[in-house]
Structure formats: C-alpha cells, structure tokens
Amino acid sequence: MDYLKVGCGAGIGAVARFALTQVLGPVVWVTIAINLLGCFLMGRLRPGLFWGTGVLGGFTTFSAFAFSRDPLAMAITVIGCVAAWQVGNALAKRPTS
C-alpha cells in the first residue's frame, strides 16, 4: 500500500508545481524556488511517505535543472537545496519554548 501513498502524493505535488509554473511562468528561477521550498519543507517537517516522498517528491524536480545551460542556476540548485534542507532540519531540531 505504500506505493499508493507515494503515487497519490506525487500526483498532488506535480499538480501543485504545474499550477505554480502556470501562474509564475515556466522559467528556471521558478523551478529553483520550488526546489528550494521543497527541500526546506523536507528538512523542517520530516514528512513520511505520502507528504515527503509523494507530495514533496512530486512538487520538486531535480531532473529539470540538468537541462539548464546556466551554471549559476545549476550551482544554486545543488548548493541551495542542500542548504535549504539543512536550515529546515536545524529549525526542526530547535526546542520550542
């Protein structure tokens, strides 16, 4: 049943990404922003199969940046997404008062 959770979540995430690119425009910077947000949320929320692998996995797209000929965009994606996850993870670890 895990595959159904992941598949349904991925569909929702992909539709959300598609909707954002329709509103904001299908440019590389929108894709980078989506990937950064998805990585941050993955680190911050530490979601399970449906929300993590499914929704956020479908929301982000790391295959698209491979087609970019802009080395700056590629560097921002690789470095920025790792940093976004680490920031989210650090916030998740921080005790609440």
C-alpha angles and dihedrals in degrees: 000000000000091000090059091052092050094043095049091045092048090053091053092047093048092050090050091051091047091050092051092050090050091052099039100030132260096270128136094248092059089052090049091050091050091050092048092050092047093050092048091051091047091055095041101043101029090208127195131236100301099043099028111034091023113037100022092037090054092041095055123059121196096168092067095062090058088071093054115108091198109101091196091057091049093049092047090050096050099039096032096051093050089047092047091052091048092050090050091047092049090052090049091054095047112105116243120232 
